[in-house]
Amino acid sequence: MKKALIALALLLMLLPAAAWGEGEPAYYHIVDETGAYITHYTGTPETGDEYIAHDNRHYVITRVEESVHTAWAQDKGVYKMPDIRWLQDDSRAVAAMKRAVALYCTHSDESYEPSDGDSSVTPRGGIYDVAEKLKGSLEAQGITVYYNNATHLPHDSAAYRRSRATAEGLVKKGVDAVFDVHRDGIPDPDQYNITINGEKASMVRLLVGRSNQNSASNREFAAEIKAVADKMYPELVRDIYIGKGSYNQDLSPHAVLLEFGTHTVTKERAEQAAEYMASVIQKTLYGGVTGAAGGEDRSAGRSGRGAWTGVASVLGVVIVGAAVFALASTGGMRPALEKLKGGVNEMTGGLLNRKNKK
C-alpha cells in the first residue's frame, strides 16, 4: 500500500510536465490565497512578481510550486492607475520635431498555429507580420518607426542577450519608446479572442521587467498605456505582468514588451490588435494630434503659455532679490521701495512710468 501511494505521488508530480509536452512553453496557473484562479502565465513566475489584472486588481506572487505549475498571489487591492483626464480634451497634445518609436522581435520564431501552420517558424515567424502591421499603423498616425527585423534565434534563455544589440542600436536613434513584439504561449485562444468595433481581434498583454533601473518608469508607462486603452478600446489590453527579468528595458524609461494574442489565435486577430494598439500608443505618447503640423497647431497655445510662465518666474526671482538688496542698503522700508521702483523702472525700460502717466 505504501509503495502504491509513493507511485501515485510521483505520477501526480509528473502529470504537469506531461500535460505541457516536450518542447512546449511551460505555463503556470496563478491563483489567489484561497486557490481561486487569477490568470495564466507563460514561463516561470518568481516570488515578488506583480500582476495587474484587467480590472486593475493588483497581486504579488508569494509562492511558486514548480511541481504543479502553480503560483499563489496576494491580493493588494486596486492598483492606482495614472491620471489620464488629459485624454478628454487632448491637453497632452505636443509639438515634436521628431515623434519616433522603435520596434523589434526578440523571439524570432513565434508564430500563430491557425495561420502559420505551427507555433514556431524559422527563421522568421508570424510575429514579424504583426510587427509590420504595428509599424504601418504607427506610421499612419504620423509617427516615425525604426524597425529592426533582425533574428535572434534560437528561442532560448539567451535570446534577450542576443537582441540587446538590436535594442541598443534602436535606442541610439533617439526614440520616445521601445517595443519588443511577442505573442503569448497560453493554449486556450478564448483567453485572448475578442471583438472590437465588430472586428475580430486579440487582447494584448503588457510585460515589464522589475530587475533594472528603469522598472518604475516602465511600469508607469505600461499602466498609462493600459489606462488609455481601457478608455479607447476597453477589452484590448488584457493585463500587465511585472516579472523578475530585465527584458532589455534598462535601455529606455519607455520600454514595454507587447504580447499580441497567443499561438492558438489567428494571426489576423493579432494584426487587428496591432492597429488598435498603434492608436493607443500615439495617444499615450503624443496626445490626440496626428502629424507634426497638427501637433504644432494644437500645442502653440500651450507653448506660448509655458514661455510666459517661465519669464514671469525669472522676473519674480529678480524682483525679490532686488527688494532684499534695497532694504539692506538703505536701512528703511520707504527708501527701499523708492530704490526698488527705480530699479524695476530701469529693467522694464520705463514701462511703469508710462503706465502712471496714462
C-alpha positions as a printed NumPy array, in Angstrom:
array([[  0.   ,   0.   ,   0.   ],
       [  2.822,   2.391,   0.914],
       [  4.596,   1.688,  -2.392],
       [  1.362,   2.349,  -4.275],
       [  0.922,   5.728,  -2.581],
       [  4.505,   6.71 ,  -3.404],
       [  3.995,   5.685,  -7.02 ],
       [  0.775,   7.714,  -7.187],
       [  2.505,  10.782,  -5.736],
       [  5.279,  10.529,  -8.305],
       [  2.729,  10.206, -11.098],
       [  0.896,  13.32 ,  -9.957],
       [  4.166,  15.267,  -9.903],
       [  4.935,  14.18 , -13.449],
       [  1.497,  14.971, -14.849],
       [  2.06 ,  18.711, -15.278],
       [  5.192,  18.117, -17.335],
       [  3.385,  15.594, -19.495],
       [  0.443,  17.943, -19.964],
       [  2.641,  20.699, -21.354],
       [  4.596,  18.331, -23.538],
       [  8.232,  18.269, -24.506],
       [  9.312,  21.448, -26.284],
       [  6.113,  23.318, -25.485],
       [  6.391,  26.51 , -23.388],
       [  5.633,  25.908, -19.724],
       [  2.713,  27.922, -18.398],
       [  1.582,  28.39 , -14.841],
       [ -1.742,  28.822, -13.13 ],
       [ -1.753,  31.888, -10.901],
       [ -4.277,  31.7  ,  -8.076],
       [ -5.056,  33.843,  -5.053],
       [ -4.511,  32.779,  -1.452],
       [ -7.857,  30.955,  -1.426],
       [ -6.972,  28.99 ,  -4.554],
       [ -9.284,  30.994,  -6.834],
       [ -7.997,  31.317, -10.391],
       [ -6.489,  34.671, -11.431],
       [ -4.663,  34.102, -14.729],
       [ -2.141,  32.014, -16.658],
       [  1.476,  32.968, -17.239],
       [  3.832,  31.528, -19.833],
       [  7.205,  30.964, -18.231],
       [  8.119,  30.512, -14.591],
       [  6.795,  33.137, -12.155],
       [  9.071,  34.289,  -9.361],
       [  8.255,  35.305,  -5.819],
       [  7.879,  39.076,  -5.869],
       [  6.481,  39.252,  -9.41 ],
       [  3.446,  41.501,  -9.71 ],
       [  0.293,  41.285, -11.759],
       [ -2.257,  43.948, -12.668],
       [ -5.422,  42.259, -13.88 ],
       [ -7.853,  43.503, -16.498],
       [ -9.984,  45.057, -13.726],
       [ -6.833,  46.656, -12.228],
       [ -6.676,  44.331,  -9.229],
       [ -3.08 ,  44.229,  -8.049],
       [ -1.445,  40.954,  -6.995],
       [  2.024,  39.993,  -5.765],
       [  3.356,  36.437,  -6.173],
       [  4.135,  34.981,  -2.739],
       [  4.765,  31.308,  -3.503],
       [  5.617,  29.177,  -6.534],
       [  5.288,  25.385,  -6.773],
       [  7.059,  24.145,  -9.888],
       [  5.85 ,  20.578,  -9.433],
       [  2.235,  21.627, -10.026],
       [  2.939,  24.668, -12.21 ],
       [  1.065,  26.924,  -9.825],
       [  1.855,  30.281,  -8.244],
       [ -0.033,  31.842,  -5.353],
       [ -0.56 ,  35.599,  -5.215],
       [ -1.639,  38.04 ,  -2.532],
       [ -4.397,  40.496,  -3.426],
       [ -3.079,  44.018,  -2.793],
       [ -6.286,  45.807,  -3.749],
       [ -6.939,  48.019,  -6.765],
       [ -3.816,  49.382,  -8.442],
       [ -3.719,  53.173,  -8.599],
       [ -3.755,  53.881, -12.313],
       [ -2.3  ,  57.08 , -13.826],
       [ -4.479,  60.169, -14.129],
       [ -5.46 ,  60.42 , -17.806],
       [ -8.047,  63.18 , -17.621],
       [ -5.961,  64.901, -20.296],
       [ -7.355,  62.306, -22.729],
       [-10.778,  64.01 , -22.681],
       [ -9.539,  67.289, -24.141],
       [ -6.271,  66.196, -25.744],
       [ -4.411,  68.612, -23.476],
       [ -1.324,  66.419, -23.752],
       [ -1.005,  67.174, -27.481],
       [  2.607,  68.153, -28.031],
       [  4.671,  69.51 , -30.863],
       [  7.719,  67.401, -31.527],
       [ 10.429,  67.776, -34.115],
       [ 10.744,  64.004, -34.153],
       [  7.987,  61.665, -32.993],
       [  9.68 ,  58.29 , -33.133],
       [  9.409,  54.815, -31.624],
       [ 11.367,  51.598, -32.059],
       [ 10.182,  48.035, -32.739],
       [ 11.954,  44.675, -32.732],
       [ 11.229,  40.998, -32.029],
       [ 13.354,  39.068, -29.536],
       [ 11.679,  35.683, -30.132],
       [ 12.032,  35.407, -33.88 ],
       [ 10.227,  32.075, -34.332],
       [  6.972,  32.977, -32.559],
       [  4.044,  32.222, -34.843],
       [  0.297,  31.603, -34.893],
       [ -0.752,  27.994, -35.491],
       [ -4.084,  28.631, -37.264],
       [ -2.458,  30.999, -39.779],
       [  1.199,  29.977, -39.968],
       [  0.717,  26.226, -39.586],
       [  2.904,  25.975, -36.494],
       [  3.625,  27.859, -33.276],
       [  7.311,  28.087, -34.199],
       [  8.513,  29.011, -37.699],
       [ 12.133,  29.796, -38.519],
       [ 13.937,  31.934, -39.39 ],
       [ 11.119,  34.484, -39.131],
       [  7.785,  33.588, -37.627],
       [  4.411,  35.245, -37.986],
       [  5.298,  37.666, -35.207],
       [  7.181,  39.733, -37.792],
       [  3.948,  40.209, -39.735],
       [  2.341,  41.573, -36.587],
       [  5.309,  43.885, -36.052],
       [  4.994,  45.086, -39.655],
       [  1.3  ,  45.803, -39.098],
       [  2.105,  47.753, -35.933],
       [  4.791,  49.679, -37.826],
       [  2.463,  50.637, -40.659],
       [ -0.322,  51.635, -38.27 ],
       [  2.025,  53.832, -36.222],
       [  3.324,  55.494, -39.377],
       [ -0.268,  56.199, -40.391],
       [ -0.551,  58.074, -37.073],
       [  2.321,  60.357, -38.103],
       [  4.998,  58.568, -36.08 ],
       [  8.454,  57.672, -37.37 ],
       [  9.142,  53.987, -36.732],
       [ 12.612,  52.49 , -36.529],
       [ 12.006,  48.787, -37.031],
       [ 14.789,  46.225, -36.964],
       [ 13.641,  42.814, -38.195],
       [ 16.85 ,  41.029, -37.23 ],
       [ 16.505,  37.471, -35.919],
       [ 17.752,  36.329, -32.526],
       [ 17.414,  32.556, -32.756],
       [ 17.226,  30.167, -31.087],
       [ 14.269,  30.768, -28.785],
       [ 16.119,  30.157, -25.531],
       [ 17.189,  31.909, -22.342],
       [ 19.945,  33.764, -24.213],
       [ 17.597,  35.338, -26.771],
       [ 17.357,  38.607, -24.835],
       [ 21.14 ,  38.819, -24.671],
       [ 21.294,  38.461, -28.444],
       [ 18.505,  41.002, -29.022],
       [ 20.182,  43.547, -26.763],
       [ 22.471,  44.762, -29.54 ],
       [ 19.396,  45.305, -31.715],
       [ 17.66 ,  47.291, -28.964],
       [ 20.776,  49.353, -28.26 ],
       [ 21.052,  50.346, -31.904],
       [ 17.427,  51.46 , -31.979],
       [ 17.688,  53.484, -28.774],
       [ 20.669,  55.386, -30.218],
       [ 18.374,  56.773, -32.907],
       [ 16.682,  58.929, -30.281],
       [ 13.254,  57.332, -29.894],
       [ 10.459,  58.137, -27.45 ],
       [  9.616,  54.494, -26.715],
       [ 10.821,  50.959, -27.457],
       [  8.508,  47.993, -28.007],
       [  9.55 ,  44.339, -28.151],
       [  6.808,  42.496, -30.083],
       [  5.818,  38.976, -28.944],
       [  2.907,  36.603, -28.651],
       [  1.909,  34.572, -25.592],
       [  2.   ,  30.783, -25.17 ],
       [ -1.272,  30.146, -23.321],
       [ -3.02 ,  27.224, -25.104],
       [ -6.609,  28.493, -24.772],
       [ -7.38 ,  31.032, -27.545],
       [-10.547,  32.163, -25.769],
       [ -8.375,  33.872, -23.17 ],
       [ -7.325,  36.307, -25.899],
       [-10.061,  36.301, -28.569],
       [-12.21 ,  39.444, -28.519],
       [-14.334,  41.558, -30.854],
       [-13.778,  45.325, -31.023],
       [-15.995,  47.566, -33.146],
       [-17.279,  44.472, -34.935],
       [-13.735,  43.341, -35.839],
       [-12.184,  40.095, -34.617],
       [ -9.042,  40.892, -32.645],
       [ -6.852,  39.577, -29.865],
       [ -6.089,  41.025, -26.469],
       [ -2.612,  42.329, -25.707],
       [ -0.617,  41.555, -22.562],
       [  1.995,  44.074, -21.398],
       [  5.183,  42.828, -19.72 ],
       [  7.565,  44.931, -17.667],
       [ 10.847,  43.801, -16.111],
       [ 11.442,  44.637, -12.467],
       [ 15.183,  43.938, -12.49 ],
       [ 16.525,  47.178, -13.931],
       [ 16.87 ,  50.843, -13.027],
       [ 14.021,  51.873, -15.353],
       [ 11.498,  49.483, -13.825],
       [  9.426,  52.168, -12.084],
       [  9.146,  54.415, -15.141],
       [  8.442,  51.469, -17.459],
       [  5.746,  50.226, -15.104],
       [  4.171,  53.692, -15.085],
       [  4.358,  53.796, -18.881],
       [  2.682,  50.381, -19.171],
       [ -0.023,  51.42 , -16.701],
       [ -0.659,  54.558, -18.727],
       [ -0.938,  52.548, -21.94 ],
       [ -3.488,  50.301, -20.236],
       [ -5.422,  53.251, -18.824],
       [ -5.636,  54.89 , -22.265],
       [ -6.571,  51.593, -23.925],
       [ -9.273,  50.987, -21.324],
       [-10.886,  54.262, -22.422],
       [-10.425,  53.816, -26.158],
       [-10.849,  50.04 , -26.564],
       [-11.928,  48.607, -23.181],
       [-11.062,  44.978, -23.964],
       [ -7.799,  45.49 , -25.837],
       [ -5.246,  45.317, -23.011],
       [ -5.634,  42.06 , -21.136],
       [ -3.354,  42.848, -18.202],
       [  0.158,  43.796, -17.101],
       [  2.72 ,  41.355, -15.746],
       [  5.762,  42.705, -13.894],
       [  8.346,  39.927, -13.973],
       [ 11.767,  39.395, -12.476],
       [ 13.629,  39.756, -15.767],
       [ 15.073,  42.856, -17.391],
       [ 13.856,  42.315, -20.992],
       [ 16.487,  44.922, -22.04 ],
       [ 14.172,  47.584, -20.633],
       [ 17.052,  49.197, -18.775],
       [ 17.869,  50.853, -22.11 ],
       [ 14.85 ,  53.175, -22.047],
       [ 12.385,  54.607, -19.5  ],
       [  9.625,  53.937, -22.034],
       [ 10.184,  50.273, -22.871],
       [  7.412,  47.668, -22.829],
       [  7.087,  44.113, -24.118],
       [  3.816,  43.63 , -26.043],
       [  2.259,  40.166, -26.391],
       [ -0.278,  40.133, -29.217],
       [ -2.528,  37.162, -28.554],
       [ -1.237,  33.639, -28.145],
       [ -0.062,  30.913, -30.515],
       [ -3.545,  29.425, -30.857],
       [ -5.283,  32.599, -32.093],
       [ -5.211,  33.599, -35.744],
       [ -2.504,  35.982, -36.869],
       [ -5.187,  38.162, -38.417],
       [ -6.642,  38.816, -34.955],
       [ -3.205,  39.836, -33.684],
       [ -2.707,  42.146, -36.657],
       [ -6.052,  43.8  , -35.982],
       [ -4.987,  44.306, -32.377],
       [ -1.787,  45.944, -33.643],
       [ -3.851,  48.548, -35.481],
       [ -5.749,  49.415, -32.312],
       [ -2.581,  49.431, -30.24 ],
       [ -0.965,  51.93 , -32.617],
       [ -3.743,  54.411, -31.842],
       [ -3.326,  53.791, -28.117],
       [  0.442,  54.33 , -28.302],
       [  0.002,  57.535, -30.296],
       [ -2.459,  58.894, -27.742],
       [ -0.315,  57.871, -24.781],
       [  2.89 ,  59.407, -26.091],
       [  1.683,  62.442, -28.006],
       [ -1.925,  63.215, -27.163],
       [ -4.712,  63.385, -29.688],
       [ -2.96 ,  65.042, -32.588],
       [ -1.548,  63.12 , -35.532],
       [  1.172,  64.53 , -37.76 ],
       [  3.832,  67.115, -36.966],
       [  1.856,  70.071, -38.347],
       [ -1.198,  69.208, -36.313],
       [  0.926,  68.876, -33.207],
       [  2.385,  72.326, -33.728],
       [ -1.032,  73.921, -34.248],
       [ -2.638,  72.297, -31.225],
       [  0.265,  72.94 , -28.88 ],
       [  1.089,  76.504, -29.883],
       [ -1.06 ,  77.947, -27.116],
       [  0.47 ,  75.655, -24.519],
       [  3.999,  76.533, -25.689],
       [  3.259,  80.26 , -25.519],
       [  1.79 ,  79.998, -22.04 ],
       [  4.764,  77.958, -20.926],
       [  7.219,  80.548, -22.212],
       [  5.442,  83.441, -20.473],
       [  5.224,  81.428, -17.264],
       [  8.992,  80.948, -17.341],
       [  9.622,  84.648, -17.94 ],
       [  7.315,  85.607, -15.091],
       [  9.072,  83.198, -12.721],
       [ 12.52 ,  84.564, -13.529],
       [ 11.301,  88.161, -13.225],
       [  9.752,  87.393,  -9.842],
       [ 13.013,  85.984,  -8.515],
       [ 14.914,  89.054,  -9.734],
       [ 12.454,  91.464,  -8.107],
       [ 12.525,  89.65 ,  -4.765],
       [ 16.308,  89.664,  -4.805],
       [ 16.37 ,  93.371,  -5.632],
       [ 13.963,  94.12 ,  -2.776],
       [ 16.187,  92.361,  -0.261],
       [ 19.231,  94.214,  -1.54 ],
       [ 17.452,  97.584,  -1.458],
       [ 16.266,  97.067,   2.092],
       [ 19.727,  96.074,   3.243],
       [ 21.459,  99.028,   1.555],
       [ 19.001, 101.774,   2.6  ],
       [ 18.098, 100.609,   6.08 ],
       [ 14.416, 101.576,   5.779],
       [ 11.225, 100.379,   4.065],
       [ 10.296, 103.646,   2.289],
       [ 13.778, 104.33 ,   0.871],
       [ 13.986, 100.679,  -0.098],
       [ 10.691, 100.88 ,  -2.024],
       [ 11.829, 104.017,  -3.842],
       [ 15.117, 102.336,  -4.791],
       [ 13.304,  99.179,  -5.883],
       [ 10.858, 101.195,  -8.003],
       [ 13.734, 102.89 ,  -9.734],
       [ 15.449,  99.579, -10.412],
       [ 12.334,  97.928, -11.81 ],
       [ 11.684, 101.012, -13.953],
       [ 15.143, 100.641, -15.45 ],
       [ 14.654,  96.903, -16.099],
       [ 11.307,  97.487, -17.854],
       [ 12.506, 100.397, -19.918],
       [ 10.328, 102.938, -18.133],
       [  7.191, 100.836, -18.529],
       [  5.93 , 101.703, -15.04 ],
       [  6.317, 105.447, -15.587],
       [  4.498, 105.263, -18.913],
       [  1.609, 103.418, -17.236],
       [  1.456, 106.031, -14.459],
       [  1.313, 108.898, -16.95 ],
       [ -1.77 , 107.492, -18.671]])
